Amino acid sequence: MREAGAGDLATRVFRHHLETVARGDAGFIRETEIRPLENLPRFGGGNAGDAIARTAVIKLNGGLGTSMGLAQAKSLLHVTPEKTFLDIIVAQVMSVRKSCGATLPAVFMNSFHTERDTAHYLDRFEDLAVPRIPLSFLQNRVPKILRDDLTPVSYPANPDLEWCPPGHGDLFTALPESGVLGALLEQGYRYAMVSNSDNLGAFPDPGLAQWFADSGAPFAMEVCRRQPSDRKGGHLAVRASDGTIILREVAQTAAEDLADFQNIERHSYFNTNTLWLDLRALSDELDRRGGFLGLPVIRNAKTVDPTDPTSAEVYQLETGMGSGIEIFEGALAIEVDRSRFLPVKTTNDLFLLRSDAFDVDETGVIEQTVGTLPRIDLDPSYFGHMRGFEARCHHIPSLRAARSLTVVGDYTFREGLVVEGDLTLG
C-alpha cells in the first residue's frame, strides 16, 4: 500500500483489519447475541429550518456497475433519455439551493476507476462547485489477500485485480485523510447527508436535515421496512449484551443463522445506506480513537478474478459505513418512506425506473405513479448486461396496470406495449 501511494491512515486501518482476521475472527454476529429491533420512529415530514444551510451532500460514487457489464462510472447511466444519475443528483442539489437559499455543497467519493469520468461529466455544471470545498475525493484501495496465508495476491494477467475497494466504511478514513472533513468544518458546515449515487430516492430533504439537527444525535441511519426482496440486505438488531443498535450484513452471518437473517418478520428494518452525520462529532470521535473508528471488519470470500471461478481464492476486507451506528453514543435510526430507497443494482431495477411507474420532475425528485410497484424479472442471459438490455429495451412498456413482468429468453419490446396484471413473455 505504501509503494502504491496509500496514505498513512489508510495503511494503518488496513493493517488493523488484517490483524483482526489473522487472529481468527470471522466477524460473525450470531443470532444468539442479538435481539430484534422494534418500533422505530417514522419520519412523517417536517418543516425546513436553518439546518440545511449547514449541511453538505456526500455521494458514494465509486461503482463501475461491472455486474451490469459497464466499464465506466455507473452514475453515467441514463435514467431517462435526457438525464443520467449525475444529472438528477445535480438537479436535486440545485433545486434545494434555490428553494432554501442554501449553498449545499455536493461532494463525490470516487474510486480510482470513476474519478476521471465523473470529473469530466461534472465540468458541464458551472455553478455546482462551492468555493473552498473540493467537489470530489478518492476512496482508498487495499490488497486482496489469499485465503490460505493472508498474503497479498499476485495476478500478473491483470494487476488491477490485485486490489479492491475497502467498502463504503472507508468514508471515515478517506474523508479526513483527503482534507475534505476539515474543509467542510472550516467553512461552517456541521452536517452531511451521505448516500449511494445509484439511489435517486435519497433527496437532500430540508425537513430531514432539520430533524437530524434538532435530535442532537451524532449519527442517524435511514431505514425501511423489509420486504421479501430485501431478505439479503443488511438489517438492524440490538446487541443483547449492552442494548446497542448494530448492523448485521449477510457476510457477517454464519450459515446456521441465515434463516433468521432472512426472516423479515423477525428482523424488520434494513439499512438504506443513507446516513446523516454530525461532522464535528465525527471529527471528535476520530481524534478520540486515534484516527479511525474501528468498524467491524467484513471478510468477503471471492476469487481474484470475479469472472473466473478457477482463479485464486481471496478475501476482500471491507467495512460498511452503516456499522458506525454502534460506534457513536446516541446514534439513531429512523424509518423513512420507501420512496427514499430507489437503488439500481440490476437491469431489472433500471427497467422499472425508466418506465411510467415513475416520473422524474425538473427538481430531480423521483415520484412513484403506481400504488404497488410490479415485480420485474428479465432473463439475465439476454438482459443482464447493458449492451443486451439497451438493444432489447429501446421501448419500455407501460407498467401502470402491471403486477409482474417476466421475460424468458430473447425478446425485444415493441413500441406501445401495455402490460396488465401478470405477464410472461418469450
N, C-alpha and C positions, 0 to 999 in steps of 0.2 A: 504494500500500500504506500509506503514512503517513497519507494522508487517510482511509483506511478503518480506521485504528486499529491497524495491524500493529506489532509490536514492532521494535525496532532490530535485534535479531539476525536475525529472520526476513527483514527487508528486506535486510540485508547478504548473507544466504545466497542469496536470490533474485537479487540483483544479480550475485553471483559466477557463478551458473548461467547467467544471461543473457549475461554477458561470454564465458563458455566457448562458448556456441552462436554468438555473434556472430563469434568467431574462426574459425568454420567447422568446429568439432569436432563431428562427427556422433555421437560417443560409441560407435562400433562397436568391438567386441572381435573381432578377426579370428581365424579358425581357425588361421592360421599363427603366431599369437602365443601360443597356449596348447597345453597337452597334457592328456590325460585325468587325472583324479584317481582313484586306485585304492586299494583295500584299507584303507578307513577302519575304525577300531574300531567294534564294535557294542555298544550298551548292553544288557546282559542282565539288568538288575535290580541293585539294591543296597540296602544297609541304610540306614535313615533315621538320620542323626546330628543334630547341632545346627544344621546349615546352614539348615534350613527355618525356624528361629526368627529368622534374619537375612535372610529372603527376602520379597520383595513380588511380587504378581502384577499385571502391566500388560496390559490387554486393548485391542487396537486396535478401536475401536467406532464408526468414522466413517462406515460404509457405510449407504446407504439401500436397497440392493437394487433399484436402478432397473431393472436388466436383468431382474428378475423382476416388474416392474410395481408396485413398492412406493413409497410416499411417506412412510415413517416408518423409524425405525431397524430395520435388518434383524434385529437381535438380539431384536426383539419378536415375531418369527415363532414360532409354536408348533411344537415338535419332537414333542411328544406332545399329546394333547387337554388335558392339565393344565399342561404346562410349556413355557415359551419358552426360547430360548437363554440369556437372562439368568437365569431360574430355575435352569437347570442349572449355569451358571457359579458362581452363588452357592452352590448345593448342594456343588459341588466344593470351594470355598474353605472353607466352614463344616465340611465333613467332615474336611479336613486340620487345621484348627484344633483340632477335638475330639480327633482321634486322636494328634496330635503335641504338643498343648499350646502351639501357636504362635499368634502374633497374625495373621500372614499378611495384610497389607493387600491389598485389591483396589482397583486404580485403573484408571479407564477413560479412554482417549484418545478423546474425542468430536469430532465435527465440529460446525460451526455448525448443521447440519441435524439432528443426533441428540442434542444436549446436553439439550434440554428434555424430549423423550420419555423418554430414559434416566433422567434425574434423577427425573422423576415416577414411573416404574416402580420405581426402587430405593428410594423412600421407604417401601415396604412392608416392607423388611428392616431392622428397627430396630437389629440388632446387627452390621450389615455394616461400617459406617464405623469406622475406627480413629482415636482422638484424635490431633490434630495432623498427620494425613495426609489431604490432600484426596482425595475419592472420585473426582474427575474433573479433567481439564484439557483445553483446547481445542487441536485440531490447527489449524495455520495454513491460510490460503488465499492463493493467488497469482494474478496475472492470466494468462489465456490470451493468447498473443501471436500476431499474424498471421505466417504463414509467409513472406510476401514481404518484409516490412521489420522484423519483430521488435518492432513496437509493440503496446501493449495493444489488444485487440479491443473494439469498441463494438457492443452488441447491445440497442438500446432496447426491442425486443419482450419481452425478459426479461433485465434487467441481472444477475440472479443467475448466468446462464450465462456471464458475462464472467470468472468466477472458477472456480478448480479447486483441489482439494487437491494439495499438492506431493509426494504419495506417502508411504508409511509411513516413509521415511527422515527425514521431518520429526520423528519421535520425538526425534531427537538435537538438534533445535532447540527444540521445544515443551516437552520435559521440563525442561531447565534454565531456559528463559525463564519458564515458569509458576511456578517456585519449587518444583515437586514433587521434583526431584532433590535440592535442598538439604534439603527437609523429610525425605525418606527417610534421607539420610545423618545428619542431626542426631538422628533418633530411633533410630539404631543399625542401620539396615537396610543390608546390604552387597551383596546380590544381588537380581536381578529376573529372573523368567521373563516374557517378552513373547510374546504370541501373538494371532492374529486371533480375534475373538469368535465368528465362524462356524465355527471349528474346535474342536468339542467334544472331540476326542481329546486336546487339549493340557491334560491334567490336571496340576496342580502336584505332580508326583511327588517326595516327600521324598528318595527314593533318587537321582534325577537331580540334585536340589539339592545333595546331599552329594558326588556325583561331581564336579559343577562346582566346588564349593568346594575339594575335595581336589586338583583339577587345577592350581589356581593360575592358570588362564587368565583373561584379561580379558574374553573374548567366546567364546561357543560357539554353534554352529548345529546344530539337529536336522535330519537329512536322512533320506530314504528312498531305496530303490532305485527307479529309474524304471520304470514300466510303460507300455504303449502309450498309455494315456490321459493320461500325463504329458509327452508329447512337446513341448507348448508351454510347459511350466513352466520357470522358471529353473534352470539346472544349475551345479554347481561344476566348476571346472577349475583347472589350475595355470598361472600365468603363466610362460612359458618363460624370460623374461629374468632372473627372480630367484627362481623357485620358490615364489612367494606363492600361496596359495589365493585364488581370486577367484570371484565370482558373475557369470554372464552371463545376462541376460534376453533374450527374443526381440526386444525393441525395440532391443537393443544388437547385433543380429546382421545383417550385410549379407546381401542376397538370395542371393549366391553361396555363403554359408556355411550357409544354412538347413537343407540336408540333413544336414550334420554336427551342427548344433544339435539336430535331432530324432532323431539316431541314439542310441537309448537303450543300445545295446551299447557305443558309444564313450564317451559321457558318461552314466554310470550313476547318478549321485546328484543328486537335486533338493532344493531348499530348501523345507522345510515352513513356513517363516516363523515358526517358534518358536525364539526366541533366549534365551540365558542371559547376563546382563550382570553384570560386577563394577562396581557403581555408583561405587566410589571410583576405579577405573581409568578409567571414563568421564569423571568429573569432571576427573581429572588430564590426560587426553588433550585434552579441550576447552580447558582452560587453556593447554596447551602449543601448541595450534593457533589461539589467538586467538578461541575461542568456537564454532567449527564445524569439523566433521570433514573437509569437502571430499570427500564421497562422489561417485562418478561420476554425472554428470547423464544422465538418460534423456530423450530428445526424442521424445515421443509425438505423432504426427500425427493430428489429429482435425478434426472440424468444430465450430464454436462451439455449435451445437445438435446433439447426437448423434442426434436423431430426424429431422433434416433434412439430407440429404447435399448439398443445394444451398447451405447456409449457409456463412459464411466459413471458409476453411481456416486452422486454428490449430495451434500447438504447445502442448502441456502439458508443462512442465518438471518432472520428478519425480526422486526418488531412492528407492532401495529400502534398507530398513534392513539387509537381509542383506548388502549391499555392505560393511558395516562389517567383515566378515571380513578384508578386505585392509588395513584401517586399523590394527588393533590387533596389535602384535607378540605372537606367541604364541597367536593365536586358533586355536580348534579347531573341527572338525566331527565329529559322532558320529552313526552310523547308529542309528535307533530303529525299533521295530516299527511297521508300517503302521497299527496301531490308534491311534497318536498323531496320525494325519493323517486327519481326517474332515471336510473342508471342505464347505460347502453353497454352491455357486456358481450352481447351476441348480435348477429344479424336479425334474429327474431325481435329483439328489443328495438333495433333501428327501424325495421319494417313497421312496427306498431307506432313509433314516434313520428314516422313520415306519413302516416295515414291520417284520415279525417277524424280519428279518435282523439286527436289533439289539435289545438290551434296555437300558433305562436304569434303573439301580438308585437307591436312595434317596440315595446319596452323589454322584450325578451322573455316575458313571463309565459310559461307553458300552461295552457288550460286544457283540462280533460273535458271532452264534449259528450262522453257517454257515462252512464252510471257505473257500470262494471266493465273493465277492460277485457276484451276477448283474449283467449289463450292462442298464441301463435306457435306453430311447430313446423318449421321449414326443413326439408331434407338437407342435412348438413353436407352431404356429398355434392350437392349442386348449389346450395345457398350459403354454406358455412363461411366461405371467403368472399371478400368484397367483389372480386372480379366476376365470379359467377352470379353473385347477388345482383350486381348492377345490370348485368346482361339480361336477367330474367325479370327484374322488378322495375323496369322503366316506368310502368304504370302501376301504382299502388291502388288496390281496390278500396271501395268504401267499406268500412268496418263498423259503422254506427249501429247496424242491426245484427251484428255477429256475436256469437258466443264463443266460437272457436274456429280456427282455420288450420288445417293440416295439409301439407303438401308432401306427397310421397313420389320420389323420382324426379325426372326432369320435366319442368313445367315453366312456361313463360306467360306472365299475366298480360291479358289484353286490356285495352283501354275501355273504360266504362263498366268494369265488373263490379257488382254489388254482392257482398257476402251477407247472407242472412242465416241466423241460427248456427248450427254446427255443419261445417262443410269440409269434406276431404277431396283433394284434387290430385291428379296424377294417375 
